[in-house]
Amino acid sequence: MSNRIYKSIISAKNGSLIPELLNGRTVESRYNPDRDAEALLGSINSKGCFYIVTGIASGIFINKLLELNPKSFIICI
């Protein structure tokens, strides 16, 4: 039994690389995952120093969070 969940890495319409799940779906937008990550970032308290992120996916959101708050600690589940 395999414990893989990703089939491949594909390019979104904006050129970002995102993982494709075994069922053909993606966790992130196939069009502009950067825009979606920025929108999500705008909905949280960016003054925090500790974050729990459920899922890494392409890491776009995590990178943007670290750009905004480089000294923060992030646990990814």
PyMOL Python script that loads the backbone (N, CA, C, O; Angstrom):
from pymol import cmd

cmd.read_pdbstr("""\
ATOM      1  N   MET A   1       0.837  -1.179   0.000  1.00  0.00           N
ATOM      2  CA  MET A   1       0.000   0.000   0.000  1.00  0.00           C
ATOM      3  C   MET A   1       0.884   1.246   0.000  1.00  0.00           C
ATOM      4  O   MET A   1       1.794   1.371   0.820  1.00  0.00           O
ATOM      5  N   SER A   2       0.613   2.148  -0.911  1.00  0.00           N
ATOM      6  CA  SER A   2       1.390   3.369  -1.022  1.00  0.00           C
ATOM      7  C   SER A   2       0.741   4.465  -0.183  1.00  0.00           C
ATOM      8  O   SER A   2      -0.483   4.533  -0.076  1.00  0.00           O
ATOM      9  N   ASN A   3       1.567   5.315   0.407  1.00  0.00           N
ATOM     10  CA  ASN A   3       1.027   6.432   1.184  1.00  0.00           C
ATOM     11  C   ASN A   3       1.207   7.756   0.444  1.00  0.00           C
ATOM     12  O   ASN A   3       1.184   8.820   1.062  1.00  0.00           O
ATOM     13  N   ARG A   4       1.384   7.695  -0.869  1.00  0.00           N
ATOM     14  CA  ARG A   4       1.499   8.902  -1.684  1.00  0.00           C
ATOM     15  C   ARG A   4       0.141   9.587  -1.808  1.00  0.00           C
ATOM     16  O   ARG A   4      -0.888   8.919  -1.913  1.00  0.00           O
ATOM     17  N   ILE A   5       0.139  10.891  -1.798  1.00  0.00           N
ATOM     18  CA  ILE A   5      -1.109  11.621  -2.038  1.00  0.00           C
ATOM     19  C   ILE A   5      -1.011  12.499  -3.278  1.00  0.00           C
ATOM     20  O   ILE A   5      -2.026  12.963  -3.796  1.00  0.00           O
ATOM     21  N   TYR A   6       0.220  12.729  -3.758  1.00  0.00           N
ATOM     22  CA  TYR A   6       0.402  13.581  -4.923  1.00  0.00           C
ATOM     23  C   TYR A   6       0.714  12.745  -6.162  1.00  0.00           C
ATOM     24  O   TYR A   6       1.453  11.761  -6.104  1.00  0.00           O
ATOM     25  N   LYS A   7       0.131  13.165  -7.280  1.00  0.00           N
ATOM     26  CA  LYS A   7       0.386  12.508  -8.560  1.00  0.00           C
ATOM     27  C   LYS A   7       1.549  13.186  -9.278  1.00  0.00           C
ATOM     28  O   LYS A   7       2.431  12.519  -9.819  1.00  0.00           O
ATOM     29  N   SER A   8       1.541  14.510  -9.277  1.00  0.00           N
ATOM     30  CA  SER A   8       2.578  15.252  -9.997  1.00  0.00           C
ATOM     31  C   SER A   8       2.581  16.709  -9.548  1.00  0.00           C
ATOM     32  O   SER A   8       1.763  17.136  -8.733  1.00  0.00           O
ATOM     33  N   ILE A   9       3.516  17.445 -10.099  1.00  0.00           N
ATOM     34  CA  ILE A   9       3.588  18.893  -9.898  1.00  0.00           C
ATOM     35  C   ILE A   9       3.197  19.518 -11.236  1.00  0.00           C
ATOM     36  O   ILE A   9       3.747  19.163 -12.278  1.00  0.00           O
ATOM     37  N   ILE A  10       2.240  20.456 -11.197  1.00  0.00           N
ATOM     38  CA  ILE A  10       1.774  21.093 -12.425  1.00  0.00           C
ATOM     39  C   ILE A  10       1.954  22.607 -12.322  1.00  0.00           C
ATOM     40  O   ILE A  10       2.148  23.150 -11.234  1.00  0.00           O
ATOM     41  N   SER A  11       1.887  23.267 -13.457  1.00  0.00           N
ATOM     42  CA  SER A  11       1.969  24.730 -13.488  1.00  0.00           C
ATOM     43  C   SER A  11       0.576  25.326 -13.455  1.00  0.00           C
ATOM     44  O   SER A  11      -0.289  24.945 -14.244  1.00  0.00           O
ATOM     45  N   ALA A  12       0.360  26.257 -12.545  1.00  0.00           N
ATOM     46  CA  ALA A  12      -0.890  27.027 -12.533  1.00  0.00           C
ATOM     47  C   ALA A  12      -0.834  28.009 -13.701  1.00  0.00           C
ATOM     48  O   ALA A  12       0.225  28.201 -14.300  1.00  0.00           O
ATOM     49  N   LYS A  13      -1.954  28.624 -14.024  1.00  0.00           N
ATOM     50  CA  LYS A  13      -2.018  29.573 -15.142  1.00  0.00           C
ATOM     51  C   LYS A  13      -1.043  30.738 -14.970  1.00  0.00           C
ATOM     52  O   LYS A  13      -0.566  31.295 -15.959  1.00  0.00           O
ATOM     53  N   ASN A  14      -0.740  31.111 -13.717  1.00  0.00           N
ATOM     54  CA  ASN A  14       0.195  32.217 -13.485  1.00  0.00           C
ATOM     55  C   ASN A  14       1.649  31.746 -13.450  1.00  0.00           C
ATOM     56  O   ASN A  14       2.551  32.559 -13.250  1.00  0.00           O
ATOM     57  N   GLY A  15       1.894  30.443 -13.643  1.00  0.00           N
ATOM     58  CA  GLY A  15       3.251  29.905 -13.677  1.00  0.00           C
ATOM     59  C   GLY A  15       3.731  29.294 -12.382  1.00  0.00           C
ATOM     60  O   GLY A  15       4.793  28.673 -12.365  1.00  0.00           O
ATOM     61  N   SER A  16       2.991  29.445 -11.294  1.00  0.00           N
ATOM     62  CA  SER A  16       3.378  28.836 -10.016  1.00  0.00           C
ATOM     63  C   SER A  16       3.267  27.322 -10.111  1.00  0.00           C
ATOM     64  O   SER A  16       2.354  26.797 -10.748  1.00  0.00           O
ATOM     65  N   LEU A  17       4.191  26.633  -9.479  1.00  0.00           N
ATOM     66  CA  LEU A  17       4.147  25.172  -9.450  1.00  0.00           C
ATOM     67  C   LEU A  17       3.334  24.724  -8.247  1.00  0.00           C
ATOM     68  O   LEU A  17       3.604  25.130  -7.116  1.00  0.00           O
ATOM     69  N   ILE A  18       2.329  23.876  -8.501  1.00  0.00           N
ATOM     70  CA  ILE A  18       1.453  23.387  -7.438  1.00  0.00           C
ATOM     71  C   ILE A  18       1.321  21.870  -7.550  1.00  0.00           C
ATOM     72  O   ILE A  18       1.379  21.327  -8.653  1.00  0.00           O
ATOM     73  N   PRO A  19       1.144  21.183  -6.424  1.00  0.00           N
ATOM     74  CA  PRO A  19       0.988  19.734  -6.465  1.00  0.00           C
ATOM     75  C   PRO A  19      -0.424  19.322  -6.913  1.00  0.00           C
ATOM     76  O   PRO A  19      -1.419  19.958  -6.563  1.00  0.00           O
ATOM     77  N   GLU A  20      -0.472  18.260  -7.680  1.00  0.00           N
ATOM     78  CA  GLU A  20      -1.748  17.668  -8.106  1.00  0.00           C
ATOM     79  C   GLU A  20      -1.953  16.381  -7.318  1.00  0.00           C
ATOM     80  O   GLU A  20      -1.061  15.535  -7.251  1.00  0.00           O
ATOM     81  N   LEU A  21      -3.126  16.239  -6.725  1.00  0.00           N
ATOM     82  CA  LEU A  21      -3.446  15.055  -5.935  1.00  0.00           C
ATOM     83  C   LEU A  21      -3.681  13.857  -6.845  1.00  0.00           C
ATOM     84  O   LEU A  21      -3.878  14.017  -8.049  1.00  0.00           O
ATOM     85  N   LEU A  22      -3.663  12.670  -6.278  1.00  0.00           N
ATOM     86  CA  LEU A  22      -3.887  11.450  -7.053  1.00  0.00           C
ATOM     87  C   LEU A  22      -5.229  11.442  -7.778  1.00  0.00           C
ATOM     88  O   LEU A  22      -5.355  10.830  -8.839  1.00  0.00           O
ATOM     89  N   ASN A  23      -6.235  12.118  -7.214  1.00  0.00           N
ATOM     90  CA  ASN A  23      -7.559  12.139  -7.842  1.00  0.00           C
ATOM     91  C   ASN A  23      -7.679  13.219  -8.926  1.00  0.00           C
ATOM     92  O   ASN A  23      -8.759  13.424  -9.479  1.00  0.00           O
ATOM     93  N   GLY A  24      -6.565  13.912  -9.231  1.00  0.00           N
ATOM     94  CA  GLY A  24      -6.575  14.926 -10.271  1.00  0.00           C
ATOM     95  C   GLY A  24      -6.917  16.331  -9.802  1.00  0.00           C
ATOM     96  O   GLY A  24      -6.828  17.281 -10.579  1.00  0.00           O
ATOM     97  N   ARG A  25      -7.299  16.472  -8.564  1.00  0.00           N
ATOM     98  CA  ARG A  25      -7.620  17.788  -8.010  1.00  0.00           C
ATOM     99  C   ARG A  25      -6.367  18.440  -7.434  1.00  0.00           C
ATOM    100  O   ARG A  25      -5.333  17.796  -7.254  1.00  0.00           O
ATOM    101  N   THR A  26      -6.489  19.718  -7.155  1.00  0.00           N
ATOM    102  CA  THR A  26      -5.396  20.439  -6.509  1.00  0.00           C
ATOM    103  C   THR A  26      -5.913  21.090  -5.234  1.00  0.00           C
ATOM    104  O   THR A  26      -7.096  21.412  -5.126  1.00  0.00           O
ATOM    105  N   VAL A  27      -5.032  21.277  -4.285  1.00  0.00           N
ATOM    106  CA  VAL A  27      -5.396  21.932  -3.033  1.00  0.00           C
ATOM    107  C   VAL A  27      -5.461  23.442  -3.251  1.00  0.00           C
ATOM    108  O   VAL A  27      -6.244  24.137  -2.603  1.00  0.00           O
ATOM    109  N   GLU A  28      -4.643  23.936  -4.154  1.00  0.00           N
ATOM    110  CA  GLU A  28      -4.554  25.366  -4.426  1.00  0.00           C
ATOM    111  C   GLU A  28      -5.181  25.683  -5.774  1.00  0.00           C
ATOM    112  O   GLU A  28      -5.470  24.783  -6.564  1.00  0.00           O
ATOM    113  N   SER A  29      -5.386  26.944  -6.025  1.00  0.00           N
ATOM    114  CA  SER A  29      -5.979  27.407  -7.274  1.00  0.00           C
ATOM    115  C   SER A  29      -5.110  27.018  -8.463  1.00  0.00           C
ATOM    116  O   SER A  29      -3.885  27.125  -8.408  1.00  0.00           O
ATOM    117  N   ARG A  30      -5.749  26.569  -9.532  1.00  0.00           N
ATOM    118  CA  ARG A  30      -5.023  26.265 -10.771  1.00  0.00           C
ATOM    119  C   ARG A  30      -4.772  27.538 -11.581  1.00  0.00           C
ATOM    120  O   ARG A  30      -4.073  27.495 -12.592  1.00  0.00           O
ATOM    121  N   TYR A  31      -5.327  28.656 -11.154  1.00  0.00           N
ATOM    122  CA  TYR A  31      -5.195  29.906 -11.902  1.00  0.00           C
ATOM    123  C   TYR A  31      -4.176  30.856 -11.275  1.00  0.00           C
ATOM    124  O   TYR A  31      -3.237  31.286 -11.945  1.00  0.00           O
ATOM    125  N   ASN A  32      -4.354  31.184 -10.004  1.00  0.00           N
ATOM    126  CA  ASN A  32      -3.455  32.134  -9.356  1.00  0.00           C
ATOM    127  C   ASN A  32      -3.349  31.827  -7.864  1.00  0.00           C
ATOM    128  O   ASN A  32      -3.966  32.514  -7.050  1.00  0.00           O
ATOM    129  N   PRO A  33      -2.576  30.806  -7.494  1.00  0.00           N
ATOM    130  CA  PRO A  33      -2.461  30.464  -6.075  1.00  0.00           C
ATOM    131  C   PRO A  33      -1.790  31.555  -5.251  1.00  0.00           C
ATOM    132  O   PRO A  33      -2.001  31.625  -4.041  1.00  0.00           O
ATOM    133  N   ASP A  34      -0.986  32.406  -5.880  1.00  0.00           N
ATOM    134  CA  ASP A  34      -0.353  33.509  -5.149  1.00  0.00           C
ATOM    135  C   ASP A  34      -1.400  34.511  -4.661  1.00  0.00           C
ATOM    136  O   ASP A  34      -1.333  34.981  -3.525  1.00  0.00           O
ATOM    137  N   ARG A  35      -2.354  34.831  -5.511  1.00  0.00           N
ATOM    138  CA  ARG A  35      -3.421  35.767  -5.132  1.00  0.00           C
ATOM    139  C   ARG A  35      -4.238  35.199  -3.975  1.00  0.00           C
ATOM    140  O   ARG A  35      -4.583  35.918  -3.037  1.00  0.00           O
ATOM    141  N   ASP A  36      -4.544  33.900  -4.049  1.00  0.00           N
ATOM    142  CA  ASP A  36      -5.315  33.267  -2.974  1.00  0.00           C
ATOM    143  C   ASP A  36      -4.533  33.251  -1.658  1.00  0.00           C
ATOM    144  O   ASP A  36      -5.112  33.455  -0.591  1.00  0.00           O
ATOM    145  N   ALA A  37      -3.228  33.010  -1.731  1.00  0.00           N
ATOM    146  CA  ALA A  37      -2.396  33.014  -0.522  1.00  0.00           C
ATOM    147  C   ALA A  37      -2.364  34.407   0.096  1.00  0.00           C
ATOM    148  O   ALA A  37      -2.415  34.545   1.318  1.00  0.00           O
ATOM    149  N   GLU A  38      -2.280  35.444  -0.743  1.00  0.00           N
ATOM    150  CA  GLU A  38      -2.291  36.817  -0.234  1.00  0.00           C
ATOM    151  C   GLU A  38      -3.630  37.168   0.416  1.00  0.00           C
ATOM    152  O   GLU A  38      -3.670  37.871   1.426  1.00  0.00           O
ATOM    153  N   ALA A  39      -4.722  36.677  -0.167  1.00  0.00           N
ATOM    154  CA  ALA A  39      -6.044  36.918   0.419  1.00  0.00           C
ATOM    155  C   ALA A  39      -6.160  36.228   1.778  1.00  0.00           C
ATOM    156  O   ALA A  39      -6.691  36.803   2.728  1.00  0.00           O
ATOM    157  N   LEU A  40      -5.662  35.000   1.867  1.00  0.00           N
ATOM    158  CA  LEU A  40      -5.688  34.279   3.135  1.00  0.00           C
ATOM    159  C   LEU A  40      -4.816  34.990   4.168  1.00  0.00           C
ATOM    160  O   LEU A  40      -5.191  35.102   5.335  1.00  0.00           O
ATOM    161  N   LEU A  41      -3.681  35.457   3.741  1.00  0.00           N
ATOM    162  CA  LEU A  41      -2.783  36.176   4.637  1.00  0.00           C
ATOM    163  C   LEU A  41      -3.441  37.440   5.187  1.00  0.00           C
ATOM    164  O   LEU A  41      -3.217  37.811   6.339  1.00  0.00           O
ATOM    165  N   GLY A  42      -4.244  38.091   4.368  1.00  0.00           N
ATOM    166  CA  GLY A  42      -4.944  39.289   4.802  1.00  0.00           C
ATOM    167  C   GLY A  42      -6.048  39.014   5.807  1.00  0.00           C
ATOM    168  O   GLY A  42      -6.541  39.939   6.453  1.00  0.00           O
ATOM    169  N   SER A  43      -6.442  37.759   5.948  1.00  0.00           N
ATOM    170  CA  SER A  43      -7.531  37.424   6.858  1.00  0.00           C
ATOM    171  C   SER A  43      -7.058  36.958   8.235  1.00  0.00           C
ATOM    172  O   SER A  43      -7.879  36.632   9.093  1.00  0.00           O
ATOM    173  N   ILE A  44      -5.748  36.925   8.453  1.00  0.00           N
ATOM    174  CA  ILE A  44      -5.235  36.476   9.750  1.00  0.00           C
ATOM    175  C   ILE A  44      -4.516  37.626  10.451  1.00  0.00           C
ATOM    176  O   ILE A  44      -4.236  38.660   9.844  1.00  0.00           O
ATOM    177  N   ASN A  45      -4.224  37.432  11.725  1.00  0.00           N
ATOM    178  CA  ASN A  45      -3.477  38.417  12.505  1.00  0.00           C
ATOM    179  C   ASN A  45      -2.006  38.308  12.132  1.00  0.00           C
ATOM    180  O   ASN A  45      -1.314  37.390  12.574  1.00  0.00           O
ATOM    181  N   SER A  46      -1.534  39.235  11.327  1.00  0.00           N
ATOM    182  CA  SER A  46      -0.157  39.174  10.842  1.00  0.00           C
ATOM    183  C   SER A  46       0.861  39.652  11.875  1.00  0.00           C
ATOM    184  O   SER A  46       2.062  39.654  11.602  1.00  0.00           O
ATOM    185  N   LYS A  47       0.399  40.051  13.047  1.00  0.00           N
ATOM    186  CA  LYS A  47       1.315  40.491  14.105  1.00  0.00           C
ATOM    187  C   LYS A  47       1.746  39.333  14.994  1.00  0.00           C
ATOM    188  O   LYS A  47       2.541  39.518  15.916  1.00  0.00           O
ATOM    189  N   GLY A  48       1.229  38.147  14.724  1.00  0.00           N
ATOM    190  CA  GLY A  48       1.565  36.994  15.547  1.00  0.00           C
ATOM    191  C   GLY A  48       2.988  36.527  15.327  1.00  0.00           C
ATOM    192  O   GLY A  48       3.656  36.944  14.381  1.00  0.00           O
ATOM    193  N   CYS A  49       3.437  35.664  16.204  1.00  0.00           N
ATOM    194  CA  CYS A  49       4.786  35.124  16.053  1.00  0.00           C
ATOM    195  C   CYS A  49       4.780  33.609  16.008  1.00  0.00           C
ATOM    196  O   CYS A  49       5.832  32.989  15.852  1.00  0.00           O
ATOM    197  N   PHE A  50       3.596  32.999  16.144  1.00  0.00           N
ATOM    198  CA  PHE A  50       3.486  31.544  16.129  1.00  0.00           C
ATOM    199  C   PHE A  50       2.258  31.162  15.326  1.00  0.00           C
ATOM    200  O   PHE A  50       1.160  31.650  15.593  1.00  0.00           O
ATOM    201  N   TYR A  51       2.438  30.289  14.340  1.00  0.00           N
ATOM    202  CA  TYR A  51       1.340  29.882  13.470  1.00  0.00           C
ATOM    203  C   TYR A  51       1.326  28.372  13.312  1.00  0.00           C
ATOM    204  O   TYR A  51       2.374  27.727  13.281  1.00  0.00           O
ATOM    205  N   ILE A  52       0.133  27.821  13.212  1.00  0.00           N
ATOM    206  CA  ILE A  52      -0.051  26.412  12.869  1.00  0.00           C
ATOM    207  C   ILE A  52      -0.738  26.379  11.518  1.00  0.00           C
ATOM    208  O   ILE A  52      -1.837  26.911  11.362  1.00  0.00           O
ATOM    209  N   VAL A  53      -0.098  25.758  10.543  1.00  0.00           N
ATOM    210  CA  VAL A  53      -0.618  25.684   9.180  1.00  0.00           C
ATOM    211  C   VAL A  53      -0.968  24.234   8.897  1.00  0.00           C
ATOM    212  O   VAL A  53      -0.136  23.343   9.066  1.00  0.00           O
ATOM    213  N   THR A  54      -2.195  23.999   8.467  1.00  0.00           N
ATOM    214  CA  THR A  54      -2.610  22.630   8.148  1.00  0.00           C
ATOM    215  C   THR A  54      -2.399  22.375   6.663  1.00  0.00           C
ATOM    216  O   THR A  54      -3.225  22.752   5.832  1.00  0.00           O
ATOM    217  N   GLY A  55      -1.307  21.744   6.349  1.00  0.00           N
ATOM    218  CA  GLY A  55      -0.973  21.404   4.972  1.00  0.00           C
ATOM    219  C   GLY A  55       0.056  22.347   4.387  1.00  0.00           C
ATOM    220  O   GLY A  55      -0.018  23.562   4.575  1.00  0.00           O
ATOM    221  N   ILE A  56       0.999  21.792   3.689  1.00  0.00           N
ATOM    222  CA  ILE A  56       2.065  22.584   3.084  1.00  0.00           C
ATOM    223  C   ILE A  56       1.743  22.899   1.634  1.00  0.00           C
ATOM    224  O   ILE A  56       1.973  24.020   1.181  1.00  0.00           O
ATOM    225  N   ALA A  57       1.214  21.929   0.899  1.00  0.00           N
ATOM    226  CA  ALA A  57       0.923  22.060  -0.536  1.00  0.00           C
ATOM    227  C   ALA A  57       2.158  22.579  -1.258  1.00  0.00           C
ATOM    228  O   ALA A  57       3.219  21.962  -1.171  1.00  0.00           O
ATOM    229  N   SER A  58       2.047  23.705  -1.973  1.00  0.00           N
ATOM    230  CA  SER A  58       3.206  24.221  -2.709  1.00  0.00           C
ATOM    231  C   SER A  58       4.104  25.083  -1.830  1.00  0.00           C
ATOM    232  O   SER A  58       5.242  25.365  -2.205  1.00  0.00           O
ATOM    233  N   GLY A  59       3.616  25.504  -0.675  1.00  0.00           N
ATOM    234  CA  GLY A  59       4.395  26.340   0.221  1.00  0.00           C
ATOM    235  C   GLY A  59       4.264  27.827  -0.061  1.00  0.00           C
ATOM    236  O   GLY A  59       4.925  28.632   0.596  1.00  0.00           O
ATOM    237  N   ILE A  60       3.435  28.215  -1.014  1.00  0.00           N
ATOM    238  CA  ILE A  60       3.285  29.623  -1.364  1.00  0.00           C
ATOM    239  C   ILE A  60       2.817  30.441  -0.172  1.00  0.00           C
ATOM    240  O   ILE A  60       3.383  31.495   0.119  1.00  0.00           O
ATOM    241  N   PHE A  61       1.779  29.962   0.527  1.00  0.00           N
ATOM    242  CA  PHE A  61       1.262  30.693   1.683  1.00  0.00           C
ATOM    243  C   PHE A  61       2.325  30.811   2.769  1.00  0.00           C
ATOM    244  O   PHE A  61       2.481  31.877   3.365  1.00  0.00           O
ATOM    245  N   ILE A  62       3.047  29.745   3.031  1.00  0.00           N
ATOM    246  CA  ILE A  62       4.069  29.753   4.078  1.00  0.00           C
ATOM    247  C   ILE A  62       5.175  30.749   3.724  1.00  0.00           C
ATOM    248  O   ILE A  62       5.647  31.484   4.590  1.00  0.00           O
ATOM    249  N   ASN A  63       5.582  30.774   2.473  1.00  0.00           N
ATOM    250  CA  ASN A  63       6.607  31.733   2.049  1.00  0.00           C
ATOM    251  C   ASN A  63       6.137  33.172   2.219  1.00  0.00           C
ATOM    252  O   ASN A  63       6.898  34.027   2.672  1.00  0.00           O
ATOM    253  N   LYS A  64       4.891  33.441   1.859  1.00  0.00           N
ATOM    254  CA  LYS A  64       4.354  34.798   2.010  1.00  0.00           C
ATOM    255  C   LYS A  64       4.229  35.182   3.484  1.00  0.00           C
ATOM    256  O   LYS A  64       4.462  36.334   3.849  1.00  0.00           O
ATOM    257  N   LEU A  65       3.868  34.231   4.316  1.00  0.00           N
ATOM    258  CA  LEU A  65       3.790  34.479   5.757  1.00  0.00           C
ATOM    259  C   LEU A  65       5.165  34.805   6.321  1.00  0.00           C
ATOM    260  O   LEU A  65       5.303  35.704   7.151  1.00  0.00           O
ATOM    261  N   LEU A  66       6.178  34.078   5.873  1.00  0.00           N
ATOM    262  CA  LEU A  66       7.542  34.352   6.340  1.00  0.00           C
ATOM    263  C   LEU A  66       8.087  35.673   5.803  1.00  0.00           C
ATOM    264  O   LEU A  66       8.870  36.338   6.481  1.00  0.00           O
ATOM    265  N   GLU A  67       7.685  36.059   4.597  1.00  0.00           N
ATOM    266  CA  GLU A  67       8.097  37.358   4.067  1.00  0.00           C
ATOM    267  C   GLU A  67       7.526  38.487   4.925  1.00  0.00           C
ATOM    268  O   GLU A  67       8.207  39.475   5.197  1.00  0.00           O
ATOM    269  N   LEU A  68       6.274  38.331   5.347  1.00  0.00           N
ATOM    270  CA  LEU A  68       5.614  39.344   6.160  1.00  0.00           C
ATOM    271  C   LEU A  68       6.147  39.374   7.580  1.00  0.00           C
ATOM    272  O   LEU A  68       6.254  40.438   8.190  1.00  0.00           O
ATOM    273  N   ASN A  69       6.479  38.209   8.100  1.00  0.00           N
ATOM    274  CA  ASN A  69       6.878  38.069   9.499  1.00  0.00           C
ATOM    275  C   ASN A  69       8.050  37.086   9.589  1.00  0.00           C
ATOM    276  O   ASN A  69       7.855  35.943  10.003  1.00  0.00           O
ATOM    277  N   PRO A  70       9.258  37.504   9.210  1.00  0.00           N
ATOM    278  CA  PRO A  70      10.384  36.581   9.091  1.00  0.00           C
ATOM    279  C   PRO A  70      10.838  35.904  10.379  1.00  0.00           C
ATOM    280  O   PRO A  70      11.515  34.878  10.319  1.00  0.00           O
ATOM    281  N   LYS A  71      10.487  36.443  11.526  1.00  0.00           N
ATOM    282  CA  LYS A  71      10.913  35.837  12.791  1.00  0.00           C
ATOM    283  C   LYS A  71       9.841  34.945  13.403  1.00  0.00           C
ATOM    284  O   LYS A  71       9.983  34.501  14.542  1.00  0.00           O
ATOM    285  N   SER A  72       8.784  34.683  12.668  1.00  0.00           N
ATOM    286  CA  SER A  72       7.698  33.860  13.214  1.00  0.00           C
ATOM    287  C   SER A  72       8.075  32.385  13.194  1.00  0.00           C
ATOM    288  O   SER A  72       8.943  31.960  12.432  1.00  0.00           O
ATOM    289  N   PHE A  73       7.414  31.626  14.033  1.00  0.00           N
ATOM    290  CA  PHE A  73       7.578  30.173  14.091  1.00  0.00           C
ATOM    291  C   PHE A  73       6.345  29.550  13.463  1.00  0.00           C
ATOM    292  O   PHE A  73       5.220  29.956  13.754  1.00  0.00           O
ATOM    293  N   ILE A  74       6.555  28.564  12.603  1.00  0.00           N
ATOM    294  CA  ILE A  74       5.438  27.935  11.897  1.00  0.00           C
ATOM    295  C   ILE A  74       5.536  26.420  12.068  1.00  0.00           C
ATOM    296  O   ILE A  74       6.573  25.810  11.807  1.00  0.00           O
ATOM    297  N   ILE A  75       4.424  25.834  12.515  1.00  0.00           N
ATOM    298  CA  ILE A  75       4.307  24.385  12.562  1.00  0.00           C
ATOM    299  C   ILE A  75       3.358  23.978  11.450  1.00  0.00           C
ATOM    300  O   ILE A  75       2.243  24.491  11.359  1.00  0.00           O
ATOM    301  N   CYS A  76       3.795  23.063  10.613  1.00  0.00           N
ATOM    302  CA  CYS A  76       2.955  22.582   9.510  1.00  0.00           C
ATOM    303  C   CYS A  76       2.510  21.163   9.817  1.00  0.00           C
ATOM    304  O   CYS A  76       3.320  20.289  10.126  1.00  0.00           O
ATOM    305  N   ILE A  77       1.218  20.956   9.725  1.00  0.00           N
ATOM    306  CA  ILE A  77       0.651  19.639  10.003  1.00  0.00           C
ATOM    307  C   ILE A  77       0.109  19.081   8.703  1.00  0.00           C
ATOM    308  O   ILE A  77      -0.423  17.972   8.682  1.00  0.00           O
TER     309      ILE A  77
END
""", "prot")
cmd.dss("prot")
cmd.show_as("cartoon", "prot")
cmd.util.cbc("prot")
cmd.orient("prot")
